[in-house]
Amino acid sequence: MKKALAGILAFLARGIISKYKPKIVGITGSFGKSSTKEAVFAVLSSGRKKVRRSRGNFNNELGFPLSIIGDFKKTGGAIFWLKAILKGFYVWLFKVDYPDILILEYGADKPGDIKYLGRIARPDVAIITGISDIPVHIEFYASIEEVAKEKSALLKLLKQNGTAVLNADDELVSKMAEGLDRDTIFFGFNPEADFKVAQFSNRLSEGVPIGISFKLETVGKSVPVVIPGTIGKAQGYAGAAAVACGSIFGANFIESAGAISEYNPLSGRANIIEGINNSWIIDDTYNASPKAVEEALSALKSLSGIIGRKIVALGGMKELGKYSDEAHSLVGKMAGSFADIIIGVGEEGKIIVSEAEKGGKKTMWFDSSVKTGEALKKIIREGDIVLIKGSQSVRMEHAVKAIMKYPEKAGKLLVRQYGNWLKE
């Protein structure tokens, strides 16, 4: 049934692309895809073109064509899919006000996924956010190099006059430019990047985290960017990639940088939320990969001058296969090097706390995010900063909600606050 549904949606999506011929911005990578997608949307939609981006995690054989058919925010049961198919036929057969530019995520849970999605829509611009040493979903690949090969398939799908936008700081990604017969733009913190992030800072005010600031630089130009309500370099990368993408479409550099300053990062991406007892939460609960956890820990570590303690609550990182023990051990070692309290959640969390204990730090372990939240309520003091992160299936947003100063805002601020997610 699922295969048949995917086939129908793909057929309709191809017909729609062929009819309206929108420009396609394709995004893939092992981390940062959604943040980059939102940043690109902010830049491109600030111009005169009509732009649409895929919603949520619509990057597989069902969600990808669905994003081409319409601006769906979430899926449902049989009736929803019937309506989606009918809408697909309507958009294909009749004239509608269709977007000039589509921003799509190309997911790669297993080998061949990107090639499959590429048969539906070939990109005009291909952005690769990064691979990292131990990427998410690697359990379905023979090696890290195989993951990189799968991601690089997006570049082979580029149209003849297409452009690749690559992370200059990621060796596996930057090497993809070798032998590529398409225009290439590099972004990142690397001084040689075409669009460079410089003077990056996680900002504090009176011991409270308030956001990030950096400069976006390109040849002969430099613009300051301030993004409130988040910490970590992830938004710096997303912003640089987005402005690089904007340049391909003729967007003004200064206006593009301004659009980055005004856009709101997605829920669960290192967002700063008020906690109980005048504490602060770094909500990074959307998902977790080794690279993303490392970045979140680095950001927390960089916050000097805070009033209280640094507390880390980490759920397991899934789909890492044979690399799982090593990855969780490294995370535990890093957290134990600076955090005052380290909490591990789930079976993988045992490895995290075991490694953190070697540094002489206080640790705790719980088998669920709900119990973690209950424990945090008992130990949080004024001025504490609590980083909460874990893979989607660990549902660490439950722990965040438990210690929010205003839990009634959970529906607006946290991830997965709808439908069946609330029952799990």
DANORKA-V421768 format. One line per field, one symbol per residue. ss: DSSP state (A for helix, B for strand, O for the rest). phi: phi as a letter, one per 20 degrees, with the letter a starting at -180 (. if undefined). A space follows every 10 residues. Layout:
ss=???
phi=???
//
This chain:
ss=OAAAAAAAAA AAAAAAAAAA OOBBBBBBOO OOAAAAAAAA AAAAOOOOOO BBBOOOOOOO OOAAAAAAAO OOOOOOOAAA AAAAAAAAAA AAAOOOOOOO BBBBBOOOOO OOAAAAAAAA OOOOBBBBOO OOOOOOOAAA OOOAAAAAAA AAAAAAOOOO OOBBBBBOOO AAAAAAAOOO OOBBBBBBOO OOOOBBBBBB BBBBBOOBBB BBBBBBBBOO BBBBBBBBOB OOOAAAAAAA AAAAAAAAOO OOAAAAAAAA AAOOOOOOOO BBBBBAAABB BBBBOOOOOA AAAAAAAAAA AAOOOOOOOB BBBBBOOOOO AAAAAAAAAA AAAAAAOOOO BBBBBOAAAA AAAAAAAOOO OBBBBBOOAA AAAAAAAAAO OOOOBBBBBO OAAAOOAAAA AAABOOAAAA AAAOOOOOAA AAAO
phi=.fffffffff gffffffffe lffdddcbqe bmffffgfff ffffffeefe ccdfeldecd fdfffffffa efebdbegfg fffffffgff ffedeceeff cddcedfbfb gnfffffffe beeecdddfr dmfcffmffe cfafffffff ffgfffegfg dfcedcffed ffffffffme ecfccdcqeg geffcdeclf beecclndfc qcbadecbgm cbcfcccfnb cofgffffff fffffgffen ffgfffffff feedgffmdl eecfdflldc ddecegabcg fffgffffff fffenffded dcdcefdemd lfeggfffff fffffffbfe ccddcngfff ffffffffem efcbccebff ffffffgedf cgnfddecbr fgfelfffff gfdffcffeg feedeldblf gfee
//
